[in-house]
Amino acid sequence: MHIEFRHLRTIKAIYEEGGLAKAADSLHITQSALSHQIKGLEDQAGLELFVRRSKPMRLSPAGMKMLRLAEEVLPRVAALEEDFSGLRAGKSGRLHIAIECHACFDWLLPVLEAFRKTWPDVDLDIRPGLQFEALPALNRQDVDLVISSDPEDLPGVDFTPLFDYEPVFVCAADHPLARKPFIEAEDFVDQTLITYPVERPRLDVFSQLLNPAGVEPKAIRQVELSAVILLLVASGRGVSVLPDWVVRDVGASQSIVTKSLTEAGLTRRLYGASRAEDTAKPFMSHVLKLSRTEPLKLQRRS
């Protein structure tokens, strides 16, 4: 048998309307065309699908089997059509985000919470881009947005600037380096440096300060959470370098002190990398806009 969606809609309409005339009206076709369609379907099946001498018109056992198929398949087709409509209108889609910046969770989660309220039909997920190469994954369409501080000249990829931040030195208030006006690479020689569990090239303290100066800290301790890093620093277990937004809320605390790296300070920029054909999608534009404004909100709250 060659069963089409129109056949399933016909079976369902006749069952619900109880006769050919009303079913034809609901399907917006003539009663004659509907009769021919049923005849052709019964010829394919080699079985009668309706008990014609009954009023209202009843389905035969074979017709009931087709009705059950219609009730299973047609709602799924309707749901798919609705999904496609949302995709065409830019109201739905997929937003899988890879994060190359470990500390970005501290500001990105509020951004995504605001995004989710506006775009509930977008499939949202976060994949830490620390266990795989995030930008190649973007090109493979494994992810849709990469948060990174290292833009590259890649064909078909847009790097949208989000905001600038300052990597700052953090130590306990009673630490000897707390009295210095600014911190230089050589100050780390006899220090335990507490970092995120990230490769050195992805840590600002190494890529922007220590590696260019050829300086190696006395020891390195890796910790997952920003709050734990700050706790260890405050208790004198080591020093750290963190984005300024991580320490802004605790800047007034007497337990830690922040200092600029080098006399001029260091400035880094965070980017949202997306495939060029996706950048203008309404939900992508919105999440990029939210990502730019959230650090400003944090500043106003501090």
Contacts in CASP RR format, 6 or more apart in sequence:
PFRMAT RR
TARGET T0000
AUTHOR 0000-0000-0000
METHOD contacts of the structure
MODEL  1
MHIEFRHLRTIKAIYEEGGLAKAADSLHITQSALSHQIKGLEDQAGLELF
VRRSKPMRLSPAGMKMLRLAEEVLPRVAALEEDFSGLRAGKSGRLHIAIE
CHACFDWLLPVLEAFRKTWPDVDLDIRPGLQFEALPALNRQDVDLVISSD
PEDLPGVDFTPLFDYEPVFVCAADHPLARKPFIEAEDFVDQTLITYPVER
PRLDVFSQLLNPAGVEPKAIRQVELSAVILLLVASGRGVSVLPDWVVRDV
GASQSIVTKSLTEAGLTRRLYGASRAEDTAKPFMSHVLKLSRTEPLKLQR
RS
1 44 0 8 1.000
1 45 0 8 1.000
2 44 0 8 1.000
3 41 0 8 1.000
3 66 0 8 1.000
3 69 0 8 1.000
5 73 0 8 1.000
5 74 0 8 1.000
5 77 0 8 1.000
6 37 0 8 1.000
7 37 0 8 1.000
7 41 0 8 1.000
7 66 0 8 1.000
8 66 0 8 1.000
8 69 0 8 1.000
8 70 0 8 1.000
8 73 0 8 1.000
8 74 0 8 1.000
9 27 0 8 1.000
9 70 0 8 1.000
9 74 0 8 1.000
10 23 0 8 1.000
10 27 0 8 1.000
10 34 0 8 1.000
10 37 0 8 1.000
10 38 0 8 1.000
10 41 0 8 1.000
11 49 0 8 1.000
11 59 0 8 1.000
11 63 0 8 1.000
11 66 0 8 1.000
11 67 0 8 1.000
11 70 0 8 1.000
12 67 0 8 1.000
12 70 0 8 1.000
12 71 0 8 1.000
12 74 0 8 1.000
13 23 0 8 1.000
13 26 0 8 1.000
13 27 0 8 1.000
14 20 0 8 1.000
14 23 0 8 1.000
14 34 0 8 1.000
14 38 0 8 1.000
14 50 0 8 1.000
14 57 0 8 1.000
14 59 0 8 1.000
15 59 0 8 1.000
15 67 0 8 1.000
16 23 0 8 1.000
16 26 0 8 1.000
17 23 0 8 1.000
17 25 0 8 1.000
17 26 0 8 1.000
18 56 0 8 1.000
18 57 0 8 1.000
19 56 0 8 1.000
19 57 0 8 1.000
20 31 0 8 1.000
20 34 0 8 1.000
20 35 0 8 1.000
20 57 0 8 1.000
21 31 0 8 1.000
23 34 0 8 1.000
24 30 0 8 1.000
24 31 0 8 1.000
24 33 0 8 1.000
24 34 0 8 1.000
27 34 0 8 1.000
38 49 0 8 1.000
38 50 0 8 1.000
41 49 0 8 1.000
42 48 0 8 1.000
42 49 0 8 1.000
45 62 0 8 1.000
47 60 0 8 1.000
47 62 0 8 1.000
48 60 0 8 1.000
48 62 0 8 1.000
49 59 0 8 1.000
49 60 0 8 1.000
49 62 0 8 1.000
49 63 0 8 1.000
49 66 0 8 1.000
50 57 0 8 1.000
50 58 0 8 1.000
50 59 0 8 1.000
50 60 0 8 1.000
50 63 0 8 1.000
51 57 0 8 1.000
51 58 0 8 1.000
51 59 0 8 1.000
51 60 0 8 1.000
59 66 0 8 1.000
59 67 0 8 1.000
83 92 0 8 1.000
86 92 0 8 1.000
86 93 0 8 1.000
86 121 0 8 1.000
87 93 0 8 1.000
90 281 0 8 1.000
90 282 0 8 1.000
90 283 0 8 1.000
91 119 0 8 1.000
91 121 0 8 1.000
91 282 0 8 1.000
91 283 0 8 1.000
92 119 0 8 1.000
92 121 0 8 1.000
92 122 0 8 1.000
92 123 0 8 1.000
93 121 0 8 1.000
93 122 0 8 1.000
93 123 0 8 1.000
93 283 0 8 1.000
94 122 0 8 1.000
94 123 0 8 1.000
94 144 0 8 1.000
95 115 0 8 1.000
95 119 0 8 1.000
95 122 0 8 1.000
95 123 0 8 1.000
95 124 0 8 1.000
95 125 0 8 1.000
95 144 0 8 1.000
95 145 0 8 1.000
95 283 0 8 1.000
95 284 0 8 1.000
95 287 0 8 1.000
96 123 0 8 1.000
96 124 0 8 1.000
96 125 0 8 1.000
96 126 0 8 1.000
96 127 0 8 1.000
96 142 0 8 1.000
96 143 0 8 1.000
96 144 0 8 1.000
96 145 0 8 1.000
97 108 0 8 1.000
97 112 0 8 1.000
97 124 0 8 1.000
97 125 0 8 1.000
97 126 0 8 1.000
97 127 0 8 1.000
97 143 0 8 1.000
97 144 0 8 1.000
97 145 0 8 1.000
97 146 0 8 1.000
97 147 0 8 1.000
98 126 0 8 1.000
98 127 0 8 1.000
98 128 0 8 1.000
98 129 0 8 1.000
98 132 0 8 1.000
98 134 0 8 1.000
98 137 0 8 1.000
98 138 0 8 1.000
98 143 0 8 1.000
98 145 0 8 1.000
98 146 0 8 1.000
98 147 0 8 1.000
99 105 0 8 1.000
99 108 0 8 1.000
99 126 0 8 1.000
99 127 0 8 1.000
99 128 0 8 1.000
99 129 0 8 1.000
99 130 0 8 1.000
99 134 0 8 1.000
99 146 0 8 1.000
99 147 0 8 1.000
100 129 0 8 1.000
100 130 0 8 1.000
100 134 0 8 1.000
100 146 0 8 1.000
100 147 0 8 1.000
100 148 0 8 1.000
100 149 0 8 1.000
100 150 0 8 1.000
100 202 0 8 1.000
101 147 0 8 1.000
101 148 0 8 1.000
101 149 0 8 1.000
101 202 0 8 1.000
101 243 0 8 1.000
101 270 0 8 1.000
102 128 0 8 1.000
102 130 0 8 1.000
102 196 0 8 1.000
102 197 0 8 1.000
102 198 0 8 1.000
102 202 0 8 1.000
103 196 0 8 1.000
103 226 0 8 1.000
103 242 0 8 1.000
103 243 0 8 1.000
103 245 0 8 1.000
103 246 0 8 1.000
104 147 0 8 1.000
104 270 0 8 1.000
106 226 0 8 1.000
106 243 0 8 1.000
106 245 0 8 1.000
106 246 0 8 1.000
107 245 0 8 1.000
107 294 0 8 1.000
107 295 0 8 1.000
107 298 0 8 1.000
108 126 0 8 1.000
108 147 0 8 1.000
108 291 0 8 1.000
108 294 0 8 1.000
110 294 0 8 1.000
111 287 0 8 1.000
111 290 0 8 1.000
111 291 0 8 1.000
111 294 0 8 1.000
112 124 0 8 1.000
112 126 0 8 1.000
112 287 0 8 1.000
114 290 0 8 1.000
115 122 0 8 1.000
115 124 0 8 1.000
115 283 0 8 1.000
115 286 0 8 1.000
115 287 0 8 1.000
115 290 0 8 1.000
116 122 0 8 1.000
116 124 0 8 1.000
118 286 0 8 1.000
119 283 0 8 1.000
119 286 0 8 1.000
122 283 0 8 1.000
127 143 0 8 1.000
129 137 0 8 1.000
129 146 0 8 1.000
130 197 0 8 1.000
130 198 0 8 1.000
130 199 0 8 1.000
130 202 0 8 1.000
134 143 0 8 1.000
134 146 0 8 1.000
134 148 0 8 1.000
134 273 0 8 1.000
135 146 0 8 1.000
135 148 0 8 1.000
135 152 0 8 1.000
135 154 0 8 1.000
135 157 0 8 1.000
135 273 0 8 1.000
137 143 0 8 1.000
137 146 0 8 1.000
138 144 0 8 1.000
138 145 0 8 1.000
138 146 0 8 1.000
138 157 0 8 1.000
138 273 0 8 1.000
138 274 0 8 1.000
138 275 0 8 1.000
139 154 0 8 1.000
139 157 0 8 1.000
139 275 0 8 1.000
141 275 0 8 1.000
144 274 0 8 1.000
144 275 0 8 1.000
144 278 0 8 1.000
144 284 0 8 1.000
145 272 0 8 1.000
145 273 0 8 1.000
145 274 0 8 1.000
145 284 0 8 1.000
145 287 0 8 1.000
146 272 0 8 1.000
146 273 0 8 1.000
146 274 0 8 1.000
147 162 0 8 1.000
147 270 0 8 1.000
147 271 0 8 1.000
147 272 0 8 1.000
147 273 0 8 1.000
147 291 0 8 1.000
148 159 0 8 1.000
148 270 0 8 1.000
148 271 0 8 1.000
148 272 0 8 1.000
148 273 0 8 1.000
149 204 0 8 1.000
149 268 0 8 1.000
149 269 0 8 1.000
149 270 0 8 1.000
149 271 0 8 1.000
150 202 0 8 1.000
151 159 0 8 1.000
151 271 0 8 1.000
151 273 0 8 1.000
152 159 0 8 1.000
156 275 0 8 1.000
156 276 0 8 1.000
156 277 0 8 1.000
157 273 0 8 1.000
157 274 0 8 1.000
157 275 0 8 1.000
157 276 0 8 1.000
158 273 0 8 1.000
158 274 0 8 1.000
158 275 0 8 1.000
158 276 0 8 1.000
158 279 0 8 1.000
159 271 0 8 1.000
159 272 0 8 1.000
159 273 0 8 1.000
160 271 0 8 1.000
160 272 0 8 1.000
160 273 0 8 1.000
160 274 0 8 1.000
160 279 0 8 1.000
160 288 0 8 1.000
161 269 0 8 1.000
161 270 0 8 1.000
161 271 0 8 1.000
161 292 0 8 1.000
162 269 0 8 1.000
162 270 0 8 1.000
162 271 0 8 1.000
162 272 0 8 1.000
162 288 0 8 1.000
162 291 0 8 1.000
162 292 0 8 1.000
163 269 0 8 1.000
163 270 0 8 1.000
163 291 0 8 1.000
163 292 0 8 1.000
163 295 0 8 1.000
163 296 0 8 1.000
164 267 0 8 1.000
164 268 0 8 1.000
164 269 0 8 1.000
164 270 0 8 1.000
165 243 0 8 1.000
165 244 0 8 1.000
165 245 0 8 1.000
165 267 0 8 1.000
165 268 0 8 1.000
165 269 0 8 1.000
165 270 0 8 1.000
165 295 0 8 1.000
166 243 0 8 1.000
166 244 0 8 1.000
166 260 0 8 1.000
166 265 0 8 1.000
166 266 0 8 1.000
166 267 0 8 1.000
166 268 0 8 1.000
167 204 0 8 1.000
167 205 0 8 1.000
167 208 0 8 1.000
167 241 0 8 1.000
167 242 0 8 1.000
167 243 0 8 1.000
167 244 0 8 1.000
167 261 0 8 1.000
167 266 0 8 1.000
167 268 0 8 1.000
168 241 0 8 1.000
168 242 0 8 1.000
168 243 0 8 1.000
168 244 0 8 1.000
168 247 0 8 1.000
168 258 0 8 1.000
168 259 0 8 1.000
168 260 0 8 1.000
168 261 0 8 1.000
169 177 0 8 1.000
169 183 0 8 1.000
169 239 0 8 1.000
169 240 0 8 1.000
169 241 0 8 1.000
169 258 0 8 1.000
169 259 0 8 1.000
169 260 0 8 1.000
169 261 0 8 1.000
170 229 0 8 1.000
170 230 0 8 1.000
170 233 0 8 1.000
170 239 0 8 1.000
170 240 0 8 1.000
170 241 0 8 1.000
170 242 0 8 1.000
170 247 0 8 1.000
170 256 0 8 1.000
170 257 0 8 1.000
170 258 0 8 1.000
171 177 0 8 1.000
171 178 0 8 1.000
171 233 0 8 1.000
171 236 0 8 1.000
171 238 0 8 1.000
171 239 0 8 1.000
171 240 0 8 1.000
171 256 0 8 1.000
171 257 0 8 1.000
171 259 0 8 1.000
172 178 0 8 1.000
172 233 0 8 1.000
172 234 0 8 1.000
172 235 0 8 1.000
172 236 0 8 1.000
172 238 0 8 1.000
172 255 0 8 1.000
172 256 0 8 1.000
172 257 0 8 1.000
173 254 0 8 1.000
173 255 0 8 1.000
173 256 0 8 1.000
173 257 0 8 1.000
175 236 0 8 1.000
175 239 0 8 1.000
175 257 0 8 1.000
177 183 0 8 1.000
177 187 0 8 1.000
177 191 0 8 1.000
177 239 0 8 1.000
177 259 0 8 1.000
178 257 0 8 1.000
178 259 0 8 1.000
180 187 0 8 1.000
180 259 0 8 1.000
181 259 0 8 1.000
181 263 0 8 1.000
182 259 0 8 1.000
182 260 0 8 1.000
182 261 0 8 1.000
182 262 0 8 1.000
182 263 0 8 1.000
182 265 0 8 1.000
183 259 0 8 1.000
183 260 0 8 1.000
183 261 0 8 1.000
183 262 0 8 1.000
184 261 0 8 1.000
184 262 0 8 1.000
185 209 0 8 1.000
185 210 0 8 1.000
185 212 0 8 1.000
185 213 0 8 1.000
185 214 0 8 1.000
185 215 0 8 1.000
186 213 0 8 1.000
186 215 0 8 1.000
188 205 0 8 1.000
188 210 0 8 1.000
188 215 0 8 1.000
188 217 0 8 1.000
188 218 0 8 1.000
188 239 0 8 1.000
189 215 0 8 1.000
189 216 0 8 1.000
189 217 0 8 1.000
189 218 0 8 1.000
190 218 0 8 1.000
191 217 0 8 1.000
191 218 0 8 1.000
191 219 0 8 1.000
191 238 0 8 1.000
191 239 0 8 1.000
192 217 0 8 1.000
192 218 0 8 1.000
192 219 0 8 1.000
192 220 0 8 1.000
192 221 0 8 1.000
192 237 0 8 1.000
192 238 0 8 1.000
192 239 0 8 1.000
193 205 0 8 1.000
193 217 0 8 1.000
193 219 0 8 1.000
193 220 0 8 1.000
193 221 0 8 1.000
193 238 0 8 1.000
193 239 0 8 1.000
193 240 0 8 1.000
193 241 0 8 1.000
194 220 0 8 1.000
194 221 0 8 1.000
194 222 0 8 1.000
194 223 0 8 1.000
194 229 0 8 1.000
194 232 0 8 1.000
194 233 0 8 1.000
194 237 0 8 1.000
194 238 0 8 1.000
194 239 0 8 1.000
194 240 0 8 1.000
195 203 0 8 1.000
195 205 0 8 1.000
195 220 0 8 1.000
195 221 0 8 1.000
195 222 0 8 1.000
195 223 0 8 1.000
195 240 0 8 1.000
195 241 0 8 1.000
196 203 0 8 1.000
196 222 0 8 1.000
196 223 0 8 1.000
196 224 0 8 1.000
196 229 0 8 1.000
197 222 0 8 1.000
197 223 0 8 1.000
197 224 0 8 1.000
200 206 0 8 1.000
200 207 0 8 1.000
200 211 0 8 1.000
201 207 0 8 1.000
203 241 0 8 1.000
204 241 0 8 1.000
204 243 0 8 1.000
204 266 0 8 1.000
204 268 0 8 1.000
205 241 0 8 1.000
205 261 0 8 1.000
208 261 0 8 1.000
208 266 0 8 1.000
208 268 0 8 1.000
209 215 0 8 1.000
209 241 0 8 1.000
209 261 0 8 1.000
209 262 0 8 1.000
209 266 0 8 1.000
210 216 0 8 1.000
210 217 0 8 1.000
221 232 0 8 1.000
221 237 0 8 1.000
221 238 0 8 1.000
223 229 0 8 1.000
223 232 0 8 1.000
226 242 0 8 1.000
226 246 0 8 1.000
229 240 0 8 1.000
229 242 0 8 1.000
230 240 0 8 1.000
230 242 0 8 1.000
230 246 0 8 1.000
230 247 0 8 1.000
230 250 0 8 1.000
230 256 0 8 1.000
232 238 0 8 1.000
232 240 0 8 1.000
233 239 0 8 1.000
233 240 0 8 1.000
233 256 0 8 1.000
234 253 0 8 1.000
234 255 0 8 1.000
234 256 0 8 1.000
241 261 0 8 1.000
243 268 0 8 1.000
244 258 0 8 1.000
245 295 0 8 1.000
245 298 0 8 1.000
247 256 0 8 1.000
247 258 0 8 1.000
248 298 0 8 1.000
248 299 0 8 1.000
248 302 0 8 1.000
249 298 0 8 1.000
249 301 0 8 1.000
249 302 0 8 1.000
250 256 0 8 1.000
251 258 0 8 1.000
251 302 0 8 1.000
260 266 0 8 1.000
272 288 0 8 1.000
272 291 0 8 1.000
274 284 0 8 1.000
274 288 0 8 1.000
278 284 0 8 1.000
279 285 0 8 1.000
279 288 0 8 1.000
END
